[in-house]
């Protein structure tokens, strides 16, 4: 099974695979500082704590190895760190997370993302999602991508729209809904671009 790159350079920020328990302190800090921002939309926030963060990092390693979930930290790129492995070693503060996971249909990958509140309004989530789109369509077994969000979360809705996804479905979400959620999940879809004719 082919895997996506573990490090994706996006210019002023990078996506990098989580580094297991060595990322515990920065991951915990990132989530702690983002709780109020995330609470209206994410039910998992109610269970957040040190132990859950350790479990998340351990699960990220196992699920990457199995191809089930590809979890990335979004980190500021430090000036003058170079490229490739050198840049990877020198990435700065964490400003968010993004991931792709495999739902029931093995031909599909679903994308998710969230940012530290200080990182919003700069196009980071859109560019991170765009980088994941490119990365996922480089894998031969991915035929289409999906992004889902609560109907009330208009900020999340803007990202698939900007990236050319098409809304295909609205369906009841899994109870309980997040505090600001409507309980209706919107599903957006983007199919693999057709290969150019020879």
Buried (B, 14 or more C-beta within 10 A) or exposed (E): EEEBBBBBBBEEBBBBBBBEEEBBEBBBBBBEEBEEBBBBBBBEBEEBEEEEBBEBBEBBBEBBEEBEBBBBBBBBBBEEBEEEEEBBEBBEBBBBBBBBBBEEEEEBBBBBBBBBBEBBEEEBBBBBBBBBBEBBBEBEEBEBBBBBBBBBBEEBBEBBEBBEBEEEEEEEBEEEBBEEBBBBBBBBBBEBEEEEEE
